[in-house]
Amino acid sequence: MKKVSFYLTACIVLALNMIFVSCDDEGTNIDPNPLETAHFDIWVSIGGSGGMGSDNTLLVQNTKELDDAETVIDFKGSGVDVTAKLFQESITKGQYYYQIPQEKDRFGKYRIGSTGIETVSEIAFSTNSYKDRRYAHAWIGETTLVILAANGDKDAIIWTKLNTTDMTIIDEGTLEGLTDDLDAYSTSGLADYRASDDMILYSYCHSKSAQRDRVYMAFINADDMSVEHTAVDNRVEFMAGTAYGQLLQDKAFFDENGDYYLACNTKIDGYTSTTQQYGSLLRIKAGETEFDDTYRGYTTSSGKQGKLVTVQSLESGKALIYVQDPIYTGAGEWGSAYNCYYAILDLTTDELTKLDIPFSQGTFSQRSVILGDKAYIGINPEDSEPCVYVYDINNETLTKGMTITEGYEFDRIVAIDDAE
């Protein structure tokens, strides 16, 4: 087996959410020309998971060789240590990524080069201030970024618009016209931009877990940030993402028809820990401003056992889902390791096809990306080294890809477009 070490070049950055597709282009999540101008960033941590703001060491390397079963990536003596400056939870577009860094008092635009992290630009908060990792975001076109989060008292949702070309604040304010039956908003929520009617779709719920019994969706005019309508669905208790937005994990997507799917969860009856949940996928049809009450996905075939962790569109009416389910995996307890699996969900029939790959540990991670006609799926298995499996979407086949040497927690696999 050959061993290959990959060194970061001057244009290495993170990528998150939609891969190489303008985020104002709902319904087109898959790029038709994969890897022509792209590479993958592999994130690992030492000492445990790097998600959820842990203080474990974070290392990054890049590669184009995810398909190659002979490739082994060894982080010993290579890769960039980003621990002191950056969080995994980040917003990425083009060759840059944006976040509130470890200093916690600013927005930043960064690149990771072979010699370390390049700070392209940083700006201080203005009227609104935000906590690191606890905010939602939506891209309006190529250079306008909207940040949303609960304020410090959690009694309002604040927002800031940034011009990411020169890193200036365009405007900021507080959302007016949200439903008034909540006394405390969830820290973040989830946001996505629907270009067809220039709307930001912002989902939120109650701040306190014990009082969560429904999901709200605000439809926000992206031009003036006015709330035009709020929809409510009480078939679930909360969105799959309540605090970290989609900074680390994909929790919602537009399909090829422009329909919007939102991952949600509900606590299991008799739960002893709030992590004990079963999932549901809700839908808002293209151009609509209400939840589709005729649809509730991931219910008929799942037996309401699994907790939805991540969801991604595969186009053609299917989605790749990552599920925590200790019953199916045989882990026994919800707190046990290696209790997660990947599956394909048919959005029309609700048929669930569990992929024949080892079970994985890690619920604060995003190890899957979809590029062209392939889904690259990373795992942390119990009995072997972390590795990648490659799912051919058209042929519905799985092959083994690259491996990471043991001793590292495989946290993220992201894709970067070097041409942008």
N, C-alpha and C positions, 0 to 999 in steps of 0.2 A: 504494500500500500504506500502510495507516495504521500509525503507531508508537504504542505504548501503554506508558507507564511505570507500574509497579505498586509501591505503597508498603506496607510492612508495617504492619499494625495491631497493637493491643496484644495480640491473641490468637494471633499467629503462632508456631507451633511446628513442630518436625520430626515426621514420622511414619515408622514403620518396621515391617516385618513385616506382620501382618494389618491390613487397612485397615477401620477403623470397625466392627470386629467384636470382641466380647469374646474375648480369647485363650484362654479356657477353653472355647471352643465349637468343637471340632474339626469340620471338614467343612463349615463355612459361611464361606468366605473372601470372599464377594462381598456387599456391602451392597445391599439392594433399593431404596434411595432415594438415589442418588448426587447430589452437589452441592446438595442442598437446604440442608444446613448445612455444606458442605465447601468447601475451596479447596485449591489445589495450591501447594506451595513448590518453587521452582526454585532449585537450587544450581549455581553455576558456580565455577570456579577460574581464576586467572590464572597463567600460567607453566607449565602442565602439570596433570596430575591432582591432585585434592585428597585422594584416598584413600590408605590405607596410611601415615597419619601424616606426609604430606609437609608442607613448610612454605610451600606456595604459598597465596596469598591466597584466602580463601573468601568468596563473596558470596551473599546470599539475597534473592529477591523472591517475592511471591505473586501468584496469578492464578486466575481461574475459566475462562479463555479458551483452554484447550488445544485445543479443537476448531476454533478459528477460524484458517483459513489466512491471513487478512489481518493477524493479530496479530503484531507484532514486539516482543520485549522487549529493551530496551537497558539494560545495567547501568551505563552511564556516568553518574556522579553520583547514582545511586539504588541501592537495596538496602542491606542491612546487612552490614557487614564483621564476621564472627564469628571471624576467624582467631586473635586473641590469647587467646580464652577457650575455644572449643569445638572438638571434633573432629567430622568428619562421622559417624564411627562412634558411634552413639547409640541409646538405647532410648526409644521414644515411646509415649505413651498419652494420649488425651484432648487437652487443650491444653498439655501439658507434655512435656518430654523430659528424660531422665535419663542421666547419664554420669559417668565419671571425667574431669574437665576438665583443662586444661593444667597446673593446679597439681599434679595427679597424686597427691594424698594424701587424697582425699575422694570421697564420692558427692555429686552435685548434682542439683537439680531446677530447671529453667530455663524461661523464656519469652523469646521474641524480640519486642520491640516496635518501634514506628516510631522510637524514640529510641535503641535499642540492646538489649542483653541484660539481662533482669531475672533476678536470682538469687533464686528463691523460697525455697530452703533448701539448705544444705550441711551435711553431717555428716562428721566424721573417721572413718577406718577404726578398727575396734576390735581384736579379736584377729586376724582375717584381713585381709590387705592384698592389693591387686590392682594390676596394671599397667594403664595406660590402654589402651583399645581391645582388650585381650586377655582377654575373658571372654564366656561364654555367658549367656543369660538365659531365663527363662520366667515368664509372668504366671500367678498362681494367683488367679483371680477378678479383681476390678477394682482392688484396692489392694495386693495382696501380690506383691512382685517377688523372684524368686530369682536370685542371681548365682552362677555356677560357673566355676572356672578351676583350672589346675594351680598348685600352690604354687611358691615360688621355686626349690626343688630339683627340681621336676617329678616328685617321687616320690609325690604324693598329690593328690587333687582336693579343694579347699576350697569351701565354700558359705556364703552369707549371705542371710538373709531380711530384706527391708525392708518396712515399712509406708510406702507412698508418700504417704499422706494427710498424716501429720505428719513424715515422713522420720525414722523411728526404726528401729533394728535390732531385729527381733523375736527372732532367734536366729542362730547361726552354728556352723559345725563343719567336720568332715572326713568325706567319704564313706567308709563302712566296707563291706567286702564286695565291692569291685570285683575283677575278675579280676586275679590276681597274677602273670601271665606277662609284664608289661611292667615295664621298669626305668626308664622315663621316659614321662610322659604328654604328649600334645600340649597346647600352651599353653592352648587353649580347648576347642574342640569345638562341638557344636550341641545346643541344648536346646529342647524344646517340651512343652507341657502337654496331657495327654489327660484331659479331664474325665470321661469315661465310667467310668474306674476310678481316678481321682485319682492318675495316674501322671505323673511327669516322665520323658520319654524323652531320655536324654543320650548322644550318640554321641561317641566319642573314638578316638584311634589312637596309634601310637608318636610320640614327640617328634621323632626323627630321620628325615629323609626316606628315607635309605638303608635303614632298618629297617622301613619301613611295608609291611606285606603283608596287612593285614586291618583290618576296622572292628569296633569293639565298640559295643554299645548297652546301657546300664544302664537298668533300669526302677526308678525311685525313688519310694517312697511319699511323696507331697507333704506329708503331715501331719507325719511324724517324720523324713523324709529318710533312711530306711533303704533300702538297695539290696536289692530283692526278687529280682532276676534279672539276669543279664548274657547277652546274645546275641552271637554272633560270626559274621561273614561274611568268608570269605577269597577271594571271587570278585573283590574289588576291593582296592586298596591303602590308600585313605584317603577320608575325606569331602571334599567340595568345599570345606568350611570347616574349617580346623584351628586357626587362631590368632584370628580376629576374630569368631567366633560368627556371629550374624545381625545384627550391629550396623550393617552397611552393605549387605549383600546377602542376598537370599532364597535359601537353600540347601536348604530342605525345606518340605513342606507337607502338610496333611491335605486329602483330597478330600471330595466331598460324601457319601461313604459312611463316612467316618471312617478310611479307610486312610491310612497315613503313608508318604510318599515322601521318600527321602533321596538327594540328589545326591552321587555319588562319582566319583573319578577314579583312573586307573592310568597310570603312566609308560609311554610308548611304548617298545617294544624298540629298543635302540640309541640311546636318548636322549643328547643332549649337554648338555641343560639340563633341570632338573626341571620346568620349566613345560610341557614337551612331554608332553601327557597326552591320553588318550581317556576319555570319560565313560561312566558307567552309572548308572541310576536303580534303587535298591533299594526294596523295599516291606515294610512290616509291616502286616498286615491288622488291621482294627478289633478291639480287644480281645485281640489276640495278643501274645505276648512273645518271638517268634522271627522272624527274617527269613523272608520267603516265598521258599523255594528254587525255586518254579515260575516266579518272575517275575524278569526282569532287563531293564529298559527302556532305550531309546536304544542299541540294539545292532544289531538286524537291518537297519535302514535307514541307519544312519549310517556303516557301514563302519569303526567304531571310529577315527574320525579326530579328532573334535572334543572339546574340553575343555569340560565343563559349567561355566559361570560362575554363572548364576542360574537358578532354576526357580520357577514360580508356577502355582497351580491356576487353570484357567479354568472349573472345574466341568464337568459333562456328560462326564467321562472324558477331558479334554484338559488340556494344560499348555502354558504359554508358556515357552520356554527361550531363553537367551542363550548362544551357543557361540563359543569361540575356535577357529578352524580355518583356518590359512593356506593349506592345500591347496585347500579349496573356494573361498575368497575370492580366490585367486590372489596373495596377498601374498608367498608364497614361503617366507619365513623366519618362525620363531616369534617372533622379536624385532621383526618388522616391524609397522608401524602398519596400521590399517584391516583387521584380520584377524578380525573378529567379525561374527556375523549372528544374527538372531532367527528362530525357527521355532515352529510348533505341533506338539506331539507327542501322538499318540493313545495313551493309556495302555493301551488294550485291544489294539490291533493293532500298536503300535509304529511306525505310519506317521508319517513326518516330512514336514511341509509347510513349506518354507522361505519366509518372507515376502518379498514383492517390494518391498523397501526397500533403500536403499544400505547397504553394509557400514560398520561403525563401528569406531572405536578406543576403548580404555578397558576394562580388565578389572577395575579396582577402582572400580566405579561401580554405581549402581542407578537406571537411567533409565526403568524401567517400573513402572506401577501398574495395578491392575485395580479398576475401580469400576463397579458395576452391570453392564450388558451391554457395556461397552467396556474395552479394554486400551489404555492410553496408553503409547506406546513412543518414547523419545527416542534420538537417535543423534548421533554426532560423525562426519559423513561427510567424505570426502577433498576433494570438489570443490564443496562448498557449505556454507552456515552450519549450525550445529547446529539441529535441529528436532525436532518430534514428529509421529509418525504415529498415527492412531486406528484401532484394529482393532475392528470390530463383531463381537462374539462370535457372535451369533445368525445374522447374514447372511454371516459370513466374508468381509467386505469391508474394504479399507483406504482411508483418506482422509488427505490431508495436513492437519496442524494447524499450530500456531504455530511461529515461528522465533525464534532468539536471534541477535542481531547477532554478527558475526565478532569474533574476538579473545579468546574465552572457551572454556574446556573445560567441556562440559556433563557434570556429574558425577552429579546426583541429580534425580529428580522424586519428590516424596512428597506424600501427601494428608493433610489435617488436618480433623478434625471440630470446627468452631467451637462446636457445641452442647454439647460435653462439658466 
